[in-house]
Amino acid sequence: MPRIQPVPADPDANAVVNNPLWRTMKRRPEIADAFARLDSAARFHGTLPLELKETVRRATACTVGCAYCESLGVVGDELDDRTMAAVRFARIVADDPAGVTDEQFDELRERFDEDEIIELVGFICLVAIAGQMFGAVIGLEASSPEEAAEYQAVLARRS
C-alpha cells in the first residue's frame, strides 16, 4: 500500500494522466502541474525519439526502486547502438550521478550531438529518475498487466 493515497482517477483521462504517481502528486496540484509540464517537454518534445526515452526510463526504474515504474515494462534485448549507449549512461546516472566520468561522456559524444546530450541528461535527471524517486519514496505499488499495457498504448499513440 502506498504511504500516501492518490486522488481518485479521472474517468476522462488516459493511463499516463491516471497513473498512481500523477494522482498522488495531484494532492498538490501546483506541483503536479509543474511536473507534468516538465515531463511533457522532456518526454514528448525535442529530437530524441520517444521510444529511446521510454527505454531509458524503463532501464533506470529498478535502480531507483519504484515498483510502479518497474512494472510498466522491461528493456528489450534488441536495442540499437544509440539506445544502448543512452541506457548504459542512464544506469550510471541512476546509480551514482556524481560518479559520471569524462570517458562515459565521450561515449555519448560518439553517438549524440551536444544538444541531444542535454536533452538526454535532462530527461534522465528530471523525468526518469525524479519521477521514479518520487514513486519509490511514496511506496507506489506495481501496476497490473492491464494498466501497464494501457500506459504503453498511450505512449505508442504519441510516438
Protein Blocks (a to p, Z undefined) as FASTA:
>chain_A
ZZbdcddddfkbcfklmpmklmmmmmmmmlmmmmmmmmmmmmmgcjbdfklmmmmmmmmm
mmnopaklmmnoccdfbdcfklmmmmmmmmmmmmommlpcfklmmmmmmmpcfklmmmmm
mmmmmmmmmmmmmmmmnopacddfklmmmmmmmmmmmZZ
